[in-house]
Structures are given as C-alpha cells and as structure tokens.
Amino acid sequence: MELLRSNLSRVQIPEPTHRIYKHECCISFDTPRSEGGLFVDMNSFLAFGKDYVSWNYEKTGNPVYLHIKQTTKSVPEDRPLKKPTLLAIGVDGGFDNNEPEYEESYSIVILPDFVSLPFPSVELPEKVRIAVDTVVNAVGAERKEQVAAWTAEKKLVSEHALTLQQIKSGIVIPPSGWKCAKCDKTENLWLNLTDGMILCGRKNWDGTGGNNHAVEHYKETAYPLAVKLGTITADLEAADVYSYPEDDSVLDPLLAEHLAHFGIDFSSMQKTEMTTAERELDQNTNFDWNRIQESGKELVPVFGPGYTGLVNLGNSCYLAATMQIVFSTHSFISRYFSHQSLKMAFEMAPADPTLDLNMQLTKLGHGLLSGKYSIPATQKDATTGDARQEGIPPRMFKNVIAASHAEFSSMRQQDALEFFLHLVGKVERASNTTPDLDLSRSFKFGIEEKILCPSGKVGYNKREDCILSLNIPLHEATNKDELEAFNKQKAGKGLEENDIRSSDEIVRPRVPLEACLANFASSEPIDDYYSSALKGRTTAIKTTGLTSFPDYLVLHMRKFVMEAGWVPKKLDVYIDVPDVIDISHMRSKGLQPGEELLPDGVPEEVIESAQPVANEEIVAQLVSMGFSQLHCQKAAINTSNAGVEEAMNWLLSHMDDPDIDAPISHQTSDVDQSSLDALLSFGFAEDVARKALKASGGDIEKATDWIFNNPNASVSDMDVSSSNSAQTPAQSGLPDGGGKYKLFGIVSHMGTSVHCGHYVAHILKEGRWVIFNDDKVGISTDPPKDMGYVYFFQRLD
C-alpha cells in the first residue's frame, strides 16, 4: 500500500475527453479473457497484455495499472437455432453469432515487480478508487463505434406517400387473375398507385423477367409509387412498395387508403409473390451464400500461423477479406512480421500507439501470422458443431486506416476493391520519407495508351495503377447454346430465375478471363478526338497496354455496372479463371521505329469547348416546372445531361446548397478533396478525376463509372504526351518481370451491391485452398474461382 501511495502522482482520474482502452491490448490482441488478462495504464489509459505491459513501463515509467480478468460463464448447450429471416448477423431474425457471457475481476498492479492489491477495497487511496471506478464504468474506446451486426438498410417512408394524388378513374382491381396491361406477363406485376395501371416489372440483363412496362410507365407519367401485386396481405408493412424517383423499396404509411381507392380489401388478400428483399435473401442463402461460403460441405477447420480469422465488427467483412489476402503477400509479411517485431514498432510509435499506422499494421500482421490466436475456442460452433476459433478483432487497425475517410470510418458495408485502393494509398503516403518501405510498389504497374490519329501520327498517354479493372464481355460467353435453351425453358414455363428452387438448375453466362483481358487490350475508337496534327476533331483509335508487370497483379471484375439513369446492377455471370495466366502479349513497347509523334499542344479554345454544357431541352423542361434557369443548368451539368428525371432529383436534393445561387464556374477547384483523393488513389489522372466528379455530382462510384464509360476523356481534350521520354520501370522504381502469374487469392462478394451483402476470401496456402470467412478458417473443398469479384495473382518468376 505504501508503494502505491508513493506513486499516486502517476495516477490520473479520467476526464470525459480521455480515450480509455480496457478491452484490448494496443500492441497485441490480448484481452481480459487472455491467460494473463489485461493491464490498463492508470496514467495514459492504454491497455497492455501480460507479455507487453513491461515494455510500456520501460518506455513511460508509468507503474500503476488496473488488471482486468474475464472468465466465461456457463451457458446452456441446447440453445435452439432459428432459421434466419434477415440477411444479417447478430440481430433478431439474422444469423446467430452465439456470443458467450463473461464475469470480470479486478486488482491494482504496480510494476516492475507486479505487486498486486485487491479491488474493490476501502483501504485503497481515494484517488485510486475514483480513478478505477471511472475506468470500470466507462465505455471503452474500442467499443464506442462498434456495432455487433451487419444488415441491409431498413426501408424508409417515401417522401411521395403523404402527398400522392390518385386519379379518380373508377378502376376496381380484382383480388386475383391479374395481367400486364401491355403484354401477356402474369407474374412480377406492379400496381401503380396513382392511376391503377397493372404493369410488369423490369427486364433482367439476360432478357428474362418482365418487359420494363412499369418503369416505362413511370418515365412517361412521373407517377411515383407502385406496389407489387401478390405481396399485399393484412400485414401492410410487408407489402413491396417501390418508389421510382427514390429508386428504392419504401414504406407507404397510407397504403391502406391508396389500395381502398381501387377497391382492394387488403385484409382478405393472400401472399403469392416474393418481395424484392425476400428474393435477394432467398437467392443469397440458396445460391451465393452456399456456394461462396461452401455451406453444406464438411469444412475442416485449420489452425496455426497464417490461419487466424478476423472477427466481424459489423459490416467489416470487406476489410477482413482484403487484409487476409494482403498479409499473404511476401511484401507485407516481410515488412510487418518477419522484419519488424512488435517491440520495435512500439518503440518507434508515438505516445498513443493506437493511432499509428505502422504499429497497427504490425499488430495485425503478428496477430494473423504468429499463430498465437489461431487456436480452437473452448466452445464449438453452434451451427456446425465444428471446432472453431474466436478470431481477432481488427478494431484499432480499422480506426487508423479509416481515419478522416467518411465511408470507411462508418459502420456501413463498403466496397472491398475501394478499400484495397485506400489501403495501398495510405501505405504509400506513410512511406514518403522512406521509399524503400513503400509496399504499394509491389502492386503497381505502368499503363500506356497509344492514340493513333487518322493522320498516321501517334500520341502516348502514360499513368500508373495498382489494379487492372476489366469489363466482362458477355457476348464472349462460351455456353451460349445452354443459355439460350435455359431461357427458352423458363419462358415456356413462365418462370423467373428466382422461381427456380435449385441453384444447380440455373444457367449463367460463362466468360473466359482471357476474353476479359483481350477486351482490355483491344483497340477502341475515340469519337470527337482533337488531333493536333489535323487541327480538328476526328475519330482516333486507342489501344492500351502495360509498360511493366507487377509482383502482384490485382484483377477487378466489373460485375457492378450502371444502367441508364445511374441505376446500378450486378452482372450474374461466371468467369472461368485458370490457375496460371500469361499476360506477356499485353506489354506496351512505346514509340516504335517509323512512328511519328503528334505535335505538342491543344489550343485553349478546344480545352474551353470541352467544359460541360447544360442540355437546352432538359433545362427548358425544368424551367417550365417553375425552377430558375441557373438552378436547372446546374442540375443538367451535374448529372451529365442524363435526363429530366435525374436532373430533377439532383435539383430537389441540392436546393439548400449554400452555393446553389452562385454563377456556374468551370474552375477545377470546386470538387470535394477527399473524393478527389479517392479517385487519384485509383490511378486516374487528376484532371480526369476532377472532370468526372463534376459530371457526376461528386459521387465517387458514379465518377468511376463515368471515367470507364468515357475513355476518351483522358485523351480527347488533353495534351497527349508527344514524346517517348517516360521513365522505364526500373527508373521509376516499379517492379518488372515476366508475364506469367499464378492465382493465389480470391475476394468473392454475395449481394446485389458492393455496399451490402458479404465478402469472403479464398487463399492458396501451402498448396491447398483455404476459406477465410470472417473468423471461420477452414480447408476449401470447392473454391469459387468462377465467382470472384477481385482476383490476386503472383508473378511466377
């Protein structure tokens, strides 16, 4: 007790502004449940495991710690399992995560000799009692932002529901026997709540589904809400109401009145159709989830170094899948594990190591690769009965890597590809002072676009990238006959794809990866290209190649595309990916003998003419609705003149913008810097990224799609490099070698959008494929090589 009293000056009483860590060691994944418990520094409120607390004492001299130890409470083994009704984890109706319960014990420990005093105790100095009580009762910094579930967003009340004007047409809707008013479809029918028209739903990408009559009717009339017939029952909230302007399923609190207008008695109606959400859940649980997660197969758990699972923090599977693969590369293993100890990283870290990227990457690397935490849990998996591991939670790493990023710092689901690019960019910026430690280089390669003008002269546009983003040419499918027979069979039976019970019966297009790579390297025309040789607009030919081959080649399959009106959809397609690929033929060789370069320079008036101009017809229609000319011009420009509906939606959501009345400016400084940085991390040129953001209203996803759909944007109105003085790969510091690569990692996605659903990683380790599904790690018997979203290859030489 005297020893404690002599160190009272090193004890702080926490203020509300203090970040208190008490659930996890800041340099390892030790917790109060670990054998040695957790030690909270009563001066800095950082937490340390038993093996690491002495390092903190040596570094800071802080001697007084609160020791926290948790032990498991006994739980009934016969906990009943329920069939999930939500595409969610850890929420009522979702997949059960069976979290055990724990009880805590405390003591005061004084270093360096680990002298222990019991807590609570009236003999302890008052300052210590108050300080410890404050720590014990505080919400830990690790959990303030944590959500223990991921789930699809809940439906919101439509902004059109309360003001919906219904036409008095005298139409009475019968309780059954419906048919589309414009075709013979008798399923997937939607009742427009304004005029009572019954029309079929959207057509799928492969020609199945409806004939788009319901959405076409909305475009003609602007009548906003429709309800799916067959989903109306006494439980009106479960009815599938769709808002076309909001492009989402919504709630209509006045649905009973709106249905009564057409003589519909909802209380007596029976459910005969799946809602949109039920179709997604059914398809995911019956196909994507089962296939990608290898459900139904005997998953043999695997433990040891390199086989540590990552706990889902709530919508963090995109991070888990990406980091498992990244830490399977030699560059990350070497930098953050083999050649850097935890102590070395801690000694280099600032006062708060939880905020240091190098420390948290090293902590994650050691957590994943040491094998310390890859041991069977005391309880078996309640779903399968298999031995399982608890995994490690990447909370502190997520906080650091996501700092100042609006999306990644949220608890929403994110795009795994976008996160990978963000990670690479962060690592690159952190290595600015020590280029030799820049691991982003192992993924980087040079891209060269060759522009052939009708004059016979050429120009070259060069940039660096760390992913190869590939369009999927569906016309190159190798199973066209099977597809045609399948679609005819469905049409004959009047079925849609979701009506087919067995996923084995569904036929999807199979496109070879070679076709995707060939499509990337093939020639394509650039319309309205300004030729400095011809001094006018013309059509040029662009071909793209690689100037270097990276150590690790990352291929992104563009399964998520934008339809007209920025409506996203996911291509339901298989990609046949071989274990080894050869991209040697994709190497670009620069200026060749006999080629003549285009003259330098693009006239100023050409650059000015390339600035976006509002479509006069769109502006005129909006003005006729009562909006000001300036507002309408801005709406048209910021939606790339996509149409009246898109401009109207933009206008309604930006009426309160502080600069809505400011004159239109073509200055390039009025884009959000964080959005610009995100696009720059993708490898796009800054002027192209600015142009895309302005054309898409600042939306990153739409801007990315705009760039891919406007390849001439990077060359038609900019000065193409007319010299061949670009650095060689060796001069620019980029790795290079042969073009043969071996597949070693796959990130697969389940769900209709990159921002919902679930990500899983499959990795080739020690000659066998292993599945990493959050904290579940096991031998893969059927890796979904044809269902990947992002593929990782390693150069063979």
Residue pairs with C-beta under 8 A, 6 or more apart in sequence:
1 117
1 123
1 124
3 110
3 115
4 64
4 108
4 110
4 117
4 124
4 125
4 128
5 125
7 63
7 64
7 110
8 125
8 127
8 128
10 42
10 43
10 61
10 62
10 63
10 64
11 42
11 43
11 64
11 127
11 128
11 131
12 18
12 42
12 43
12 45
12 131
13 127
13 130
13 131
13 134
14 20
14 45
14 131
14 134
14 135
14 138
18 45
19 45
19 141
19 352
19 354
20 40
20 45
20 135
20 138
20 140
20 141
21 40
21 45
21 46
21 47
21 140
21 141
21 142
21 354
22 32
22 38
22 40
22 45
22 47
22 66
22 68
22 135
22 136
22 138
22 140
22 142
23 31
23 32
23 38
23 47
23 140
23 142
23 143
24 30
24 31
24 38
24 47
24 142
24 393
24 395
24 396
25 31
25 38
25 47
25 48
25 49
25 52
26 46
26 47
26 48
26 353
26 354
26 359
26 363
26 396
27 48
27 49
27 52
27 55
27 342
27 345
27 346
27 353
27 359
27 363
28 49
28 51
28 52
28 342
28 363
28 366
28 367
28 372
29 363
29 367
29 372
29 373
29 392
29 393
30 36
30 38
30 48
30 49
30 50
30 51
30 52
31 38
31 70
32 38
32 68
32 69
32 70
32 102
32 104
33 70
33 71
33 72
33 102
34 49
34 50
35 50
36 49
36 50
36 51
37 50
37 67
37 68
37 69
37 70
38 47
38 48
38 49
38 67
38 68
38 69
39 47
39 48
39 49
39 50
39 53
39 65
39 66
39 67
39 68
39 109
40 46
40 47
40 65
40 66
40 67
40 68
40 135
41 47
41 48
41 56
41 60
41 62
41 64
41 65
42 62
42 64
42 65
42 66
42 128
42 131
42 132
42 135
43 60
43 62
43 64
44 60
44 62
44 351
44 352
45 135
46 56
46 352
46 353
46 354
48 55
48 56
48 65
52 342
52 346
53 65
53 111
54 111
54 112
55 343
55 346
55 347
56 62
56 346
57 63
57 111
57 112
59 346
59 347
63 110
63 111
63 112
64 108
64 109
64 110
64 128
65 108
65 109
65 110
65 111
66 106
66 107
66 108
66 109
66 119
66 132
66 135
66 136
67 106
67 107
67 108
67 109
67 116
68 104
68 105
68 106
69 104
69 105
69 106
70 102
70 103
70 104
70 105
71 102
71 103
71 105
72 100
72 101
72 102
72 378
73 100
73 101
73 102
73 103
75 100
75 101
75 379
79 98
79 382
81 96
81 382
81 383
82 96
84 93
84 94
84 95
84 281
84 285
85 93
85 94
85 281
86 93
86 94
86 151
86 152
86 281
87 94
87 151
87 152
87 277
87 280
87 281
87 284
87 285
87 751
87 756
87 757
88 94
88 95
88 149
88 150
88 151
88 152
89 95
89 97
89 149
89 150
89 151
89 312
90 96
90 97
90 99
90 148
90 149
90 150
90 314
91 149
91 151
94 149
94 151
96 382
96 383
97 148
98 379
98 382
99 148
100 379
106 119
106 120
106 132
106 136
107 116
107 117
107 118
107 119
108 116
108 117
108 118
108 119
108 124
108 128
108 132
109 115
109 116
109 117
110 116
110 117
117 124
119 132
120 129
120 132
124 132
141 354
142 393
142 395
142 396
143 395
145 399
145 409
145 411
146 313
146 314
146 395
146 411
147 313
147 314
147 315
147 411
148 314
149 314
150 312
150 314
150 315
150 316
150 317
150 413
150 758
152 277
152 280
152 756
153 756
155 248
155 249
155 250
155 251
156 248
156 250
156 251
157 250
157 251
157 252
157 253
158 224
158 225
158 241
158 243
158 246
158 250
158 251
158 252
159 243
159 246
160 224
160 225
160 243
160 245
160 246
161 225
161 250
161 251
161 252
161 253
161 254
161 255
162 253
162 254
164 193
164 194
164 224
164 225
164 252
164 254
164 258
165 194
166 193
166 194
166 195
166 258
166 261
167 194
167 195
167 196
169 195
169 196
171 195
171 196
171 262
172 262
172 263
173 191
173 196
173 198
173 262
173 263
173 264
175 264
175 265
175 268
175 269
178 186
178 189
178 198
178 229
179 185
179 186
179 189
179 198
180 186
180 189
180 198
180 199
180 200
180 210
180 211
180 213
181 197
181 198
181 199
181 213
182 199
182 200
182 211
182 213
183 200
183 211
183 213
185 200
185 210
185 211
185 213
186 494
187 230
187 273
187 494
187 496
187 499
188 200
188 201
188 209
188 210
188 228
188 273
188 496
189 198
189 199
189 200
189 201
189 228
189 229
189 230
190 198
190 199
190 200
190 201
190 214
190 226
190 227
190 228
190 229
190 242
191 197
191 198
191 226
191 227
191 228
191 229
191 262
192 198
192 199
192 214
192 217
192 218
192 221
192 223
192 225
192 226
193 223
193 225
193 226
193 227
193 241
193 252
193 258
193 261
194 221
194 223
194 224
194 225
195 221
195 223
196 261
196 262
197 217
198 229
199 213
199 214
199 216
199 217
199 226
200 210
200 211
200 212
200 213
200 214
201 209
201 210
201 212
201 214
201 215
201 228
202 209
202 210
202 212
202 214
202 215
203 209
203 210
203 211
203 212
204 496
204 497
205 474
205 569
205 571
205 572
206 483
206 487
206 509
206 572
207 487
208 487
208 490
208 491
208 496
208 497
209 496
209 497
214 226
215 244
217 223
218 224
218 226
218 244
219 645
222 245
222 645
224 243
224 244
224 245
224 246
225 241
225 242
225 243
225 244
225 250
225 252
225 258
226 241
226 242
226 244
227 239
227 240
227 241
227 242
227 252
227 255
227 258
227 259
228 239
228 240
228 241
228 242
228 273
228 275
228 276
229 273
230 271
230 272
230 273
231 238
231 239
231 240
231 271
231 273
231 274
231 275
232 239
232 259
232 264
232 266
232 269
232 271
233 239
233 266
233 269
233 270
233 271
234 266
234 267
234 269
236 255
236 256
236 266
237 251
238 271
238 275
239 252
239 255
239 266
239 275
240 249
240 273
240 275
240 276
240 277
241 249
241 250
241 251
241 252
241 255
242 248
242 249
242 250
242 276
243 249
243 250
245 645
245 648
245 649
247 567
249 275
249 276
249 277
252 258
255 266
256 266
259 266
274 282
274 498
279 498
280 751
280 752
282 498
283 498
284 750
284 751
284 757
286 501
286 503
287 503
287 506
288 750
288 751
288 787
289 295
289 750
289 758
290 296
290 503
291 503
291 782
291 784
291 787
292 748
292 750
292 760
292 784
292 787
293 750
293 760
293 771
293 773
294 771
294 780
294 781
294 782
297 781
297 782
298 781
299 384
299 386
299 771
299 776
299 778
299 779
299 781
300 778
300 779
301 376
301 386
301 387
301 388
301 389
301 776
301 777
301 778
302 770
302 777
302 778
302 779
303 371
303 374
303 375
303 376
303 389
303 777
304 371
304 374
305 369
305 370
305 371
305 374
306 328
306 368
306 369
306 371
306 374
306 765
307 371
307 374
307 765
307 770
307 777
308 367
308 368
308 369
308 371
308 373
308 374
308 389
308 391
308 392
308 777
309 320
309 374
309 389
309 390
309 391
309 392
309 772
309 773
309 774
309 775
309 776
309 777
310 316
310 319
310 320
310 323
310 324
310 368
310 391
310 392
310 393
310 394
310 772
310 774
310 775
311 390
311 391
311 392
311 393
311 394
311 774
311 775
312 320
312 774
312 775
313 393
313 394
313 395
313 398
313 411
314 411
315 411
315 412
315 413
315 414
316 394
316 398
317 413
317 758
317 759
317 760
317 774
318 413
318 414
318 415
318 416
318 419
318 759
319 394
319 398
319 401
319 414
319 419
320 394
320 759
320 761
320 772
320 774
321 416
321 747
321 748
321 759
321 760
321 761
321 772
322 416
322 419
322 420
322 423
322 747
322 759
322 761
323 364
323 368
323 394
323 397
323 423
324 368
324 761
324 763
324 772
325 745
325 747
325 761
325 763
325 792
326 332
326 420
326 423
327 333
327 336
327 337
327 364
327 365
327 368
327 369
328 744
328 745
328 763
328 765
329 442
329 551
329 552
329 792
329 794
330 551
331 439
331 442
331 551
331 552
332 365
332 439
333 365
333 369
335 365
335 437
335 439
336 361
336 362
336 364
336 365
336 366
337 362
337 365
337 366
337 369
337 370
340 362
340 365
342 362
342 363
342 366
344 362
345 353
345 356
345 358
345 359
345 362
345 363
346 353
346 359
348 358
348 359
349 356
349 358
349 359
350 356
353 359
353 360
354 360
354 396
354 399
354 400
355 399
355 400
355 403
356 400
357 400
357 401
357 426
357 427
357 430
358 430
360 396
360 397
360 400
360 401
361 397
361 427
363 396
363 397
364 394
364 397
366 372
367 373
367 392
368 392
373 389
373 390
373 391
373 392
374 389
374 777
375 389
376 387
376 388
376 389
377 387
377 388
377 389
377 390
379 388
380 386
380 387
380 388
381 387
381 388
381 776
386 778
388 775
388 776
389 775
389 777
390 775
391 774
391 775
398 408
399 409
401 408
401 422
401 423
401 426
402 408
402 409
403 409
404 674
405 422
405 674
406 674
407 414
408 414
408 419
408 422
412 755
413 754
413 755
413 756
413 757
414 754
414 755
415 754
415 755
416 747
416 749
416 754
416 759
416 789
416 790
417 467
417 556
417 747
417 754
417 789
417 790
418 678
418 700
418 754
420 467
420 554
420 790
421 466
421 467
421 678
421 681
421 682
422 678
422 681
424 440
424 443
424 466
424 681
425 440
425 677
425 680
425 681
427 438
427 439
427 440
428 438
428 440
431 437
431 438
431 439
431 440
435 733
440 466
441 733
441 734
441 735
442 550
442 551
442 552
442 735
443 466
443 467
443 550
443 551
443 552
443 554
444 464
444 465
444 466
444 550
444 734
444 735
445 464
445 465
445 466
445 468
445 546
445 547
445 548
445 549
445 550
445 553
445 734
446 462
446 463
446 464
446 546
446 547
446 548
446 726
446 729
446 732
446 734
447 462
447 463
447 464
447 465
447 544
447 545
447 546
447 547
447 588
447 683
448 460
448 461
448 462
448 544
448 545
448 546
448 547
448 588
448 590
448 726
449 460
449 461
449 462
449 542
449 543
449 544
449 714
449 715
450 458
450 459
450 460
450 542
450 543
450 544
450 545
450 588
451 458
451 459
451 460
451 461
451 526
451 529
451 540
451 541
451 542
451 598
451 715
451 720
452 458
452 540
452 541
452 542
452 543
453 459
453 529
453 531
453 533
453 534
453 538
453 540
453 598
454 531
454 534
454 538
454 539
454 540
455 531
455 533
455 534
455 598
456 596
457 531
457 533
457 595
457 596
457 597
457 598
457 599
458 591
458 595
458 596
458 597
458 598
459 597
459 598
459 715
459 720
459 721
459 722
460 590
460 591
460 720
460 721
460 722
460 724
460 726
461 714
461 715
461 720
461 721
462 547
462 721
462 726
463 683
463 684
463 685
464 683
464 732
464 734
465 682
465 683
466 550
466 554
466 683
467 554
467 555
467 556
467 682
467 683
467 790
468 520
468 553
468 554
468 555
468 556
469 556
469 558
469 708
470 516
470 517
470 519
470 520
470 555
470 556
470 557
470 558
471 516
471 519
471 520
471 558
471 708
472 511
472 516
472 557
472 558
472 559
472 571
472 573
472 575
473 511
473 515
473 516
473 519
474 509
474 511
474 571
474 573
476 511
476 512
476 515
476 519
477 483
477 509
477 510
477 511
477 573
478 510
478 511
478 512
478 576
479 507
479 509
479 510
482 507
483 507
483 508
483 509
485 507
486 506
486 507
490 496
490 497
490 500
497 506
497 572
500 506
508 572
508 573
508 574
509 573
509 574
510 573
510 574
510 575
510 576
510 786
511 573
511 574
511 575
511 576
512 575
512 576
513 555
513 575
513 576
513 577
513 578
513 581
513 791
514 581
516 555
516 557
516 575
517 581
517 583
517 586
520 544
520 586
521 543
521 544
521 545
521 585
521 586
522 543
523 541
523 542
523 543
524 541
524 542
524 543
524 711
525 539
525 540
525 541
525 542
526 539
526 540
526 541
526 542
526 711
526 712
526 715
526 716
527 539
527 712
528 537
528 539
528 712
528 716
529 537
529 538
529 539
529 540
529 712
529 715
529 716
530 536
530 537
530 538
530 602
530 606
530 716
530 717
531 537
531 538
531 540
531 598
532 598
532 599
532 600
532 601
532 602
532 722
533 598
533 599
540 715
540 716
542 711
542 712
542 715
544 588
545 586
545 587
545 588
545 589
546 583
546 586
546 587
546 588
547 587
547 588
547 590
547 726
547 729
548 729
548 734
548 735
548 736
549 583
549 587
549 735
549 736
549 737
549 738
549 739
549 795
550 734
550 735
550 795
551 735
551 737
551 794
551 795
552 792
552 793
552 794
552 795
553 583
553 741
553 792
553 793
553 794
553 795
554 790
554 791
554 792
554 793
555 790
555 791
555 792
555 793
556 789
556 790
557 575
557 788
557 789
557 790
557 791
558 708
559 570
559 571
559 573
559 749
559 789
560 568
560 569
560 570
560 571
560 753
560 754
561 568
561 569
561 571
561 705
562 568
562 569
562 702
562 705
562 709
563 569
564 642
564 643
565 642
565 643
565 645
565 646
566 642
566 646
566 702
568 701
568 753
569 752
570 751
570 752
570 753
574 786
574 787
575 786
575 787
575 788
576 786
577 743
577 785
577 786
577 788
577 791
578 743
579 742
579 743
580 740
580 741
580 742
580 743
580 796
581 740
581 741
581 743
581 793
582 739
582 740
582 741
583 739
583 741
584 738
584 739
584 740
585 739
586 739
587 739
590 724
590 726
591 597
591 724
597 722
597 723
597 724
598 720
598 722
599 722
600 719
600 722
601 719
602 717
602 718
602 719
606 717
607 717
607 718
608 666
610 716
610 717
611 666
612 637
612 640
612 641
612 666
612 694
612 695
613 637
614 632
614 633
614 634
614 636
614 637
614 641
615 636
615 641
618 632
618 635
618 636
618 641
618 643
618 644
618 647
619 629
619 632
619 633
619 636
621 644
622 631
622 632
622 635
622 636
622 644
622 647
622 648
622 651
623 629
623 632
625 648
627 635
627 651
630 661
630 663
630 664
631 651
631 655
631 660
632 647
632 651
633 664
634 651
634 654
634 660
634 664
635 647
635 648
635 650
635 651
635 654
636 647
637 664
637 694
637 695
638 650
638 654
638 694
638 695
638 696
638 697
639 646
639 647
639 649
639 650
639 696
639 697
640 695
640 696
640 706
641 647
650 697
654 660
668 687
668 690
668 694
670 694
671 690
671 693
671 694
671 698
672 693
672 698
675 693
675 698
675 700
675 703
676 686
676 689
676 690
676 693
678 700
679 689
679 692
679 693
679 700
679 703
679 704
679 707
680 686
680 689
682 704
684 692
684 707
684 714
685 714
685 718
687 718
688 707
688 713
688 714
688 718
689 703
689 707
691 713
692 703
692 704
692 706
692 707
692 710
692 713
693 699
693 700
693 703
695 703
695 706
696 702
696 703
696 705
696 706
706 713
707 713
707 714
729 735
729 736
730 736
737 795
737 797
738 795
738 796
738 797
740 795
740 796
740 797
741 793
741 794
741 795
741 796
742 764
742 793
742 794
742 796
743 764
743 785
743 791
743 792
743 793
744 763
744 764
744 792
744 793
744 794
745 761
745 762
745 763
745 764
745 791
745 792
746 761
746 762
746 763
746 783
746 784
746 785
746 788
746 790
746 791
746 792
747 759
747 760
747 761
747 788
747 789
747 790
747 791
747 792
748 759
748 760
748 761
748 762
748 784
748 787
748 788
748 789
749 757
749 758
749 759
749 789
750 757
750 758
750 759
750 760
751 757
751 758
754 789
759 789
760 771
760 772
760 773
761 771
761 772
761 773
762 769
762 770
762 771
762 772
762 780
762 783
762 784
762 785
763 769
763 770
763 772
764 770
768 779
768 780
769 779
769 780
769 783
770 777
770 778
770 779
770 780
771 777
771 778
771 779
771 780
771 783
